[in-house]
């Protein structure tokens, strides 16, 4: 007989008027039931088929609609406070995987290939290794009789029994925190390579620790309204949390076994499939019927192409590569991001396509002089701008040289993107104020009154909370380290720059986190910070780098801590365990980042300074970081000043403040219209969504989003509840493991590239308009990608005078500038 949960009245939900759980809140006043009562009455697990909490008045399973639905129907409320977290297995695997992730991530920072150790990858590897240690380490909990020991404190520490969920979550947070490369490393590498500034190890290490932990202290202080409330959902955590539940809860129950089998089946299937689009048949990355129908039109390529970086906008293209469709390839995650978020995103994407095409066609900002999509700086004639030509020997702006060379230009699509990003910053502030301001105030009131306002938070009362003074002390100590190392390391930034940077992070943190946690979209304030730094400390690229470190990275670190704290709340990891592993993971990662960075620069300095690098080592990421610092630090105050060429870019922040207001007024006047579903920051941000990268996945992701978040959620709610998020974890996890194996096996991660023999579906650019005719003379640079077998494939779409660079690429990239006159 199936176990049926005790009935819990459903929230008053009109399915026809609601499209997402992200911005629908459970109303305790309407239900006249407290969170504690809901928690007490709830029975059953996600894997159960029949639970009264899932049923409507007609006895049918109702869709996931509200934030309370997410908290009680998608995530287990079960907890066993007796399960240990600080075990030998946790420390051994936590430290070991932290070292693995930090070292690997830092090595690949200086490689032509890009590899990152994701949280989902660590979660899967940690589970496999944890189960191995469960079997081989002696202890009272070992099921093998020959490995059972006395039941004392030491052996319980070594092996208390089955590898449990608390150990697993702690290891995942520990290692994933360490695996994120610290932004300060980019500054140290640029200082060493280009400015000949080499701070001693003490300054470097304390700068790392200070910059990493400052955000943790800031985020911890605000956790009462940025972590604990039920409406703080974090949609991108749902696959990870459901995977934890599936692997550790109800392992002997048939329905849970079925879910676990489903996960591993999908995981293995996508692992095998991904070898086709990634290696065997790369054409599957992007298939455009329109480009195949007309290969001779540059405009067809611009609008419908997109299977190559900066090729086109990918309209109606089909992508069969989950590396781009899934959450790891720039997509928000079609299977777990709320429908309202994704509809806002794709409406904004449609506006983006129109804006890019109209801007380029009308030659706005002289856009036709440059590539349709590009992120570089150009001279007016279309050649690439030489940033070094405007700097003096100290890498400061030389205004006489600037007057001689002239100001640089952006591609029109890049300017539109910058406008969109800044519109999103302003829209984020207003959006949070008008839609969630009252909720935040109410949550703070309840926190101060000691009330429970989330079912998972009620369960967490079984564990000692982290005292507020721990986070305050961490912030103060980190701030003191940052202030002292800033001067000792000759950063070039005045003392007040640090204070202003931290204030910016503090002000924007609640707005960024609220939007991120509810919609799955994270507004990025890096451009704002760089612009403000350029205005306050003009002509100083190095100071701009440090201002970005403390103005942007502090918020970014706080966002990571808050997200992990929410994961701990969902999985019932004791708060002090979360605090410990986050702090140690960040310190271990920073120390190893610094050691590896210094070792590589010392032994590979000449290669890293080369434009091309080799197939094993490359300084491209440091070069890009330094170039951005120069363009922002040296030129930002000129390009974006009132009356400047791109003055509209910073002014867009003020315009963005007004964007959410019409939707709010429309909702007040016509509440059934659904204007409250419009996520205005995303609508603004996606104005530049297609400005870079491979865009062939956009249409495919949209179709999957509608299928998952509309059809499955509404018409197959039981399957959606039990398998949708688990499938997302399996697809993303299998893909990430495959990419990791691929990189070292044949992708050059081991120092050697093994190319796939060319065949029909292996030919690159098979659907691109590489033969588009050009009827004028070109006296410029042209960009080609030349593979090792000397096939010449134009990567640029061939419209007026293109800055043309010849990239001859066997395993790495060799850049040769060509100037010639040729009629094509």
SVG drawing of the C-alpha trace seen along z (x, -y; Angstrom):
<svg xmlns="http://www.w3.org/2000/svg" viewBox="-13 -67 75 77">
<polyline fill="none" stroke="black" stroke-width="0.4" points="0.0,0.0 1.3,-3.5 2.0,-5.8 0.0,-9.0 1.1,-12.2 -1.1,-14.0 -3.2,-16.5 -2.0,-20.0 -4.3,-22.5 -3.0,-23.9 -2.5,-27.6 -5.2,-29.3 -3.7,-29.1 -5.2,-30.0 -3.2,-27.8 -4.3,-29.9 -2.8,-33.1 0.5,-31.8 3.4,-30.8 6.2,-30.3 6.9,-29.4 9.6,-32.0 7.5,-35.0 4.4,-33.4 4.5,-33.4 2.6,-31.3 0.2,-33.5 0.1,-32.4 -2.8,-34.8 -5.0,-33.3 -4.2,-29.8 -4.3,-30.5 -1.5,-28.0 2.0,-28.8 5.2,-27.5 5.6,-25.3 2.2,-23.6 3.0,-23.0 6.3,-21.5 4.7,-19.3 1.9,-18.0 4.1,-17.3 4.8,-13.6 6.2,-11.7 9.2,-12.2 9.7,-13.5 9.9,-10.0 6.5,-9.0 3.7,-8.7 0.8,-9.6 1.1,-12.5 -1.9,-14.5 0.3,-17.6 0.6,-17.2 -3.1,-16.8 -5.8,-19.3 -9.4,-19.2 -10.1,-16.8 -7.5,-14.3 -5.1,-15.1 -1.6,-16.2 -1.4,-20.0 1.5,-21.9 4.4,-23.4 3.2,-27.0 4.5,-28.8 7.7,-29.1 6.2,-27.0 5.5,-24.3 9.2,-24.3 10.2,-24.2 7.8,-21.3 7.2,-19.4 10.5,-19.4 12.9,-19.3 12.9,-16.8 12.1,-18.1 13.6,-15.0 16.6,-15.4 18.6,-13.3 20.6,-15.6 22.6,-12.7 24.5,-12.2 28.1,-13.4 29.6,-15.9 33.1,-16.4 34.4,-12.9 37.7,-11.7 36.1,-11.1 34.8,-14.7 38.2,-16.2 40.2,-13.8 38.0,-14.3 37.2,-17.9 40.9,-18.9 41.9,-16.6 39.3,-17.7 39.9,-21.3 43.6,-20.9 42.6,-19.1 40.2,-21.8 42.4,-24.8 45.5,-23.4 43.7,-22.2 41.8,-25.5 44.9,-27.6 47.0,-25.5 44.3,-25.9 44.1,-29.6 47.4,-29.6 46.4,-27.1 44.8,-27.6 42.1,-25.3 39.5,-26.3 38.6,-23.8 36.8,-24.5 35.8,-22.2 32.1,-22.7 30.2,-22.1 28.1,-19.4 31.3,-17.6 32.6,-17.7 29.3,-16.5 29.4,-13.4 33.1,-12.6 32.7,-13.1 29.9,-10.6 31.8,-8.0 34.9,-8.5 32.9,-8.7 31.3,-5.3 34.7,-3.8 36.0,-5.1 32.9,-3.8 33.9,-0.3 37.6,-0.4 38.1,-2.4 37.8,-0.4 35.2,-1.6 32.2,-0.5 29.9,-1.4 31.7,0.7 29.4,3.5 32.4,5.8 33.0,7.8 36.7,8.0 36.9,4.1 34.6,3.5 36.3,2.0 35.5,0.9 32.8,-1.8 34.8,-4.7 35.3,-8.3 38.4,-7.7 36.9,-4.9 33.5,-6.7 35.5,-9.7 37.2,-7.4 34.1,-5.5 30.8,-6.1 28.8,-4.2 27.3,-4.8 28.6,-7.9 25.9,-10.4 24.3,-13.5 25.9,-15.9 29.4,-14.7 28.6,-14.9 27.3,-18.4 30.2,-19.6 32.7,-18.1 30.9,-19.7 30.9,-23.2 34.5,-22.8 35.9,-21.8 33.8,-24.0 34.7,-27.0 38.4,-26.3 38.0,-25.5 36.9,-29.0 40.0,-30.9 40.5,-34.1 40.2,-37.3 43.3,-38.7 45.3,-36.1 44.6,-37.9 45.9,-41.1 49.1,-39.5 49.8,-37.9 49.2,-41.1 51.4,-43.0 54.2,-40.5 54.1,-40.2 53.3,-43.7 54.1,-46.1 57.1,-44.4 55.4,-44.6 56.2,-41.6 54.8,-41.8 56.3,-39.4 54.5,-36.2 53.0,-37.6 51.4,-40.5 50.1,-38.3 48.6,-35.7 47.0,-38.2 45.5,-40.1 44.0,-36.9 42.6,-36.0 41.3,-39.5 39.6,-39.9 38.0,-36.4 36.7,-36.5 35.5,-40.1 32.5,-39.1 31.8,-36.2 31.6,-38.5 29.3,-40.8 27.0,-38.0 26.8,-36.4 25.6,-39.7 22.7,-39.8 21.7,-36.1 18.5,-36.8 16.8,-38.2 19.0,-36.8 19.2,-33.2 16.4,-32.2 13.1,-33.3 11.1,-30.8 10.9,-33.1 14.7,-32.9 14.5,-29.8 17.7,-29.7 16.3,-27.7 19.8,-26.6 20.2,-24.8 17.2,-22.5 18.9,-19.9 21.9,-19.7 19.7,-19.4 17.4,-16.8 20.5,-14.8 21.7,-14.9 18.2,-13.7 18.1,-10.9 21.6,-9.6 21.1,-9.6 17.4,-9.4 15.2,-6.3 18.0,-4.3 16.2,-1.0 12.8,-2.2 11.9,-1.0 10.6,-4.4 13.8,-6.1 15.9,-3.3 14.0,-4.0 14.9,-7.7 18.6,-6.9 18.6,-4.4 17.0,-7.1 19.8,-9.6 22.7,-7.2 21.0,-6.1 20.7,-9.7 24.2,-10.5 25.8,-7.7 23.7,-8.4 24.6,-12.1 28.3,-11.2 28.3,-8.9 26.3,-11.3 28.4,-14.4 31.4,-12.8 29.5,-13.3 28.9,-17.1 32.1,-17.8 34.5,-15.7 33.2,-13.3 30.5,-15.5 31.0,-19.1 28.4,-20.2 25.8,-19.1 26.6,-22.1 24.6,-24.3 22.3,-23.4 20.6,-26.2 18.2,-25.4 18.3,-29.0 22.1,-29.1 22.0,-25.8 19.4,-27.2 21.4,-30.4 25.1,-30.2 25.9,-33.3 24.2,-35.9 26.1,-37.7 22.8,-38.8 21.6,-35.2 24.7,-34.3 24.4,-37.2 20.8,-36.5 20.6,-32.7 24.2,-31.6 25.8,-31.0 27.6,-27.7 30.9,-29.5 31.9,-32.2 30.9,-35.7 29.4,-34.3 25.7,-35.2 22.6,-35.5 21.4,-31.9 17.8,-32.6 15.9,-29.3 19.1,-27.3 19.1,-23.8 21.8,-22.8 22.3,-19.2 25.2,-19.8 24.1,-19.9 27.4,-21.7 25.8,-24.8 22.1,-24.0 22.6,-23.1 23.4,-25.4 27.2,-25.1 27.2,-26.7 25.9,-30.2 22.3,-29.1 20.4,-29.7 19.2,-26.1 16.1,-25.3 15.0,-22.6 15.1,-24.4 14.9,-28.2 11.3,-29.5 9.3,-30.0 8.7,-33.7 12.5,-34.2 13.0,-32.4 10.1,-34.2 11.5,-37.5 14.9,-36.3 13.7,-35.3 11.5,-38.4 14.6,-40.4 16.6,-38.2 14.1,-39.0 14.6,-42.7 18.4,-42.1 18.2,-40.6 16.3,-43.6 18.6,-46.1 21.8,-44.5 20.5,-44.3 19.0,-47.8 22.1,-49.3 24.5,-47.6 22.3,-48.3 22.0,-52.0 25.8,-52.3 25.2,-53.5 28.5,-54.4 30.1,-53.6 29.2,-49.9 29.8,-48.8 33.5,-49.6 33.8,-46.7 32.7,-43.1 29.0,-42.5 29.9,-40.8 33.2,-41.6 34.4,-42.5 37.7,-44.3 38.7,-47.9 39.1,-49.2 40.5,-52.2 38.0,-54.0 39.3,-52.3 38.5,-48.9 42.0,-47.9 42.5,-46.6 43.3,-49.4 46.8,-49.1 46.3,-49.9 50.0,-50.1 50.3,-53.0 48.5,-55.4 50.4,-54.5 53.6,-55.8 56.4,-53.6 54.6,-53.4 51.4,-52.1 49.6,-55.3 47.6,-57.2 49.7,-59.5 47.3,-62.2 49.7,-63.4 49.9,-59.8 46.1,-59.5 45.7,-62.8 47.9,-61.3 46.3,-57.9 42.7,-58.8 40.0,-57.3 39.1,-53.7 35.7,-52.4 33.5,-49.5 31.4,-47.3 27.8,-48.6 26.6,-45.3 29.1,-45.7 27.9,-49.2 24.2,-48.0 25.3,-45.2 26.9,-47.7 23.8,-49.7 21.7,-46.6 23.9,-45.6 23.7,-49.0 20.0,-49.2 19.7,-45.9 21.6,-47.4 19.2,-50.3 16.2,-48.0 17.4,-45.6 17.2,-48.3 13.7,-49.4 12.4,-45.9 13.4,-44.7 12.0,-47.8 8.6,-47.7 8.0,-43.9 9.9,-42.6 10.5,-45.6 7.7,-44.8 8.7,-41.1 12.2,-42.0 11.1,-44.3 8.7,-41.7 11.4,-39.0 13.8,-41.2 11.0,-41.9 10.3,-38.2 14.0,-37.4 14.5,-40.0 11.4,-38.6 12.8,-35.1 10.0,-33.7 10.3,-30.9 9.4,-31.9 10.6,-28.9 10.0,-25.1 13.6,-24.3 14.7,-27.1 12.5,-25.5 14.3,-22.2 17.7,-24.1 16.8,-25.2 18.2,-21.8 21.7,-23.2 23.6,-26.0 23.6,-29.1 26.7,-31.0 26.9,-34.0 26.6,-37.3 30.0,-38.5 31.8,-35.7 30.8,-37.3 31.4,-40.8 34.9,-39.8 35.7,-38.1 34.7,-41.3 36.7,-43.6 39.8,-41.4 39.5,-41.0 39.1,-44.8 42.2,-45.5 44.2,-43.0 42.9,-44.6 43.8,-48.1 47.3,-47.2 48.2,-45.1 46.8,-47.6 49.5,-50.1 52.3,-47.5 51.7,-46.0 51.8,-49.4 48.3,-49.0 48.1,-52.6 44.6,-52.9 44.0,-55.5 42.6,-54.4 39.2,-55.8 39.0,-53.7 38.7,-50.6 36.0,-52.1 34.0,-53.2 34.4,-49.8 33.1,-48.0 30.2,-50.4 29.2,-49.7 29.2,-45.9 27.2,-46.4 24.6,-48.6 24.0,-46.3 24.3,-42.9 20.6,-42.8 19.3,-43.7 21.5,-41.3 20.9,-38.4 17.1,-38.9 16.8,-38.9 19.3,-36.0 17.6,-33.9 14.0,-34.4 14.6,-34.3 17.8,-32.5 19.4,-35.5 22.4,-37.2 22.8,-40.9 26.5,-41.8 27.8,-45.1 31.4,-44.7 31.0,-47.2 29.5,-49.7 32.4,-49.2 34.9,-49.7 33.2,-52.8 33.1,-54.3 36.7,-53.4 37.7,-55.1 35.8,-58.3 37.3,-58.5 40.8,-57.3 41.2,-58.3 44.2,-57.1 45.3,-54.5 44.7,-50.9 46.3,-49.2 44.1,-51.1 41.1,-50.1 42.0,-46.5 42.2,-46.8 39.0,-48.8 37.2,-46.1 38.7,-43.5 37.1,-45.1 34.0,-46.7 32.9,-43.7 34.6,-40.6 33.4,-41.3 29.8,-41.1 30.6,-38.0 32.1,-36.2 29.1,-37.1 26.8,-35.7 28.7,-32.4 28.5,-32.2 24.8,-33.0 24.1,-30.4 26.0,-27.8 24.2,-28.8 20.9,-28.1 22.2,-24.7 23.1,-24.0 19.6,-25.0 17.9,-22.8 20.1,-19.8 20.1,-20.5 23.9,-20.9 24.7,-22.6 25.4,-26.3 28.8,-26.1 29.9,-23.3 29.0,-25.4 30.9,-28.4 34.0,-26.3 34.2,-24.5 33.5,-27.7 36.2,-29.7 38.8,-26.9 38.0,-26.1 38.5,-29.8 41.8,-30.0 43.2,-26.7 42.1,-27.6 43.7,-31.1 47.0,-29.7 47.3,-27.1 46.2,-29.6 49.1,-31.9 51.7,-29.1 50.8,-27.7 50.6,-31.1 54.1,-32.1 55.5,-28.8 54.1,-29.0 55.0,-32.6 58.6,-31.9 59.1,-28.9 57.0,-30.0 57.3,-33.8 58.5,-34.3 55.7,-32.1 53.0,-33.9 54.2,-37.3 53.8,-36.0 50.6,-36.9 50.3,-33.4 51.6,-31.2 51.9,-27.5 49.6,-24.5 50.4,-23.9 50.8,-27.4 49.1,-30.7 48.8,-34.1 45.6,-34.9 43.4,-35.3 46.0,-37.5 46.4,-39.5 42.6,-40.0 42.3,-41.0 45.1,-43.5 43.6,-44.9 40.3,-45.4 41.9,-47.2 43.7,-49.5 40.6,-50.2 38.6,-51.0 41.2,-52.5 42.9,-54.6 40.0,-55.5 36.9,-55.0 36.6,-58.5 36.9,-59.8 34.8,-57.4 31.9,-57.4 32.1,-61.0 29.1,-63.3 29.4,-64.4 31.7,-61.5 31.3,-59.1 29.5,-56.5 28.0,-58.7 24.7,-56.8 26.3,-53.7 26.6,-55.0 23.4,-57.1 21.6,-53.8 21.8,-53.0 19.4,-55.9 17.1,-55.0 17.0,-51.4 15.6,-52.7 12.4,-53.5 12.0,-50.3 10.1,-48.2 7.6,-50.9 5.3,-50.6 4.9,-46.8 4.2,-47.5 1.5,-50.1 0.1,-47.8 -0.2,-45.0 -2.0,-47.3 -4.5,-48.3 -4.9,-44.9 -3.8,-42.2 -4.9,-39.3 -2.7,-40.4 0.4,-38.9 2.7,-42.0 4.1,-40.9 5.7,-37.9 8.0,-40.3 11.5,-40.2 12.6,-43.6 16.3,-43.3 16.5,-40.3 14.6,-42.0 17.2,-44.8 20.2,-42.5 19.3,-40.4 19.6,-43.4 23.2,-42.2 22.6,-38.5 23.9,-37.5 27.0,-39.7 29.5,-37.0 30.0,-33.2 28.1,-30.4 24.5,-31.4 23.1,-28.3 21.7,-27.0 19.3,-29.8 16.3,-28.6 16.8,-25.0 17.0,-26.1 13.8,-28.1 11.9,-25.1 13.2,-22.9 12.2,-25.6 8.6,-25.7 8.4,-21.9 9.8,-21.5 8.6,-24.6 5.2,-24.8 4.0,-21.5 5.6,-19.1 5.1,-21.3 1.4,-21.9 0.3,-18.8 2.7,-16.1 3.2,-17.5 4.1,-14.2 6.8,-13.4 8.0,-17.0 8.3,-16.8 10.1,-13.4 12.3,-13.5 12.7,-17.0 15.3,-18.4 17.1,-15.1 17.3,-14.9 18.8,-18.4 21.5,-17.3 22.2,-14.1 22.5,-16.0 24.7,-18.7 26.8,-16.3 27.4,-13.8 28.3,-16.6 30.8,-18.1 32.5,-14.8 32.7,-14.1 34.3,-17.6 36.8,-16.9 37.7,-13.5 37.8,-14.9 40.1,-17.8 42.8,-15.5 42.3,-12.6 42.2,-14.4 41.6,-18.1 45.1,-19.2 44.8,-19.2 47.7,-16.8 49.8,-18.8 48.8,-16.9 45.8,-17.4 44.4,-14.4 42.2,-15.6 39.2,-13.7 39.6,-12.8 37.5,-15.0 34.3,-13.7 30.8,-14.9 29.6,-16.0 33.1,-16.8 33.8,-19.6 33.8,-22.9 31.8,-25.8 29.7,-23.4 26.6,-25.6 28.3,-29.0 28.4,-31.5 32.1,-31.2 31.8,-31.8 29.8,-35.0 30.9,-37.3 32.6,-40.6 32.5,-43.1 34.9,-45.7 38.6,-46.1 39.8,-45.4 42.8,-47.0 42.5,-45.7 43.1,-42.7 41.0,-39.6 40.3,-36.9 40.6,-33.2 40.7,-30.0 43.2,-27.7 43.2,-24.1 46.2,-21.9 45.4,-20.5 45.5,-24.0 41.8,-24.3 41.1,-28.0 37.8,-29.0 36.8,-32.7 35.5,-33.3 34.4,-36.8 31.2,-37.3 32.9,-39.4 31.2,-42.8 33.0,-46.1 36.3,-46.6 36.8,-43.9 39.6,-44.0 41.2,-40.8 43.4,-38.6 44.8,-35.4 44.6,-32.7 46.6,-29.7 45.6,-27.1 47.0,-23.6 46.7,-23.2 46.9,-26.8 46.4,-30.1 49.0,-32.0 48.0,-35.5 49.4,-37.1 48.4,-40.6 48.0,-40.8 47.6,-44.0 46.9,-43.6 44.6,-44.6 42.7,-41.9 39.4,-41.7 37.5,-38.7"/>
</svg>
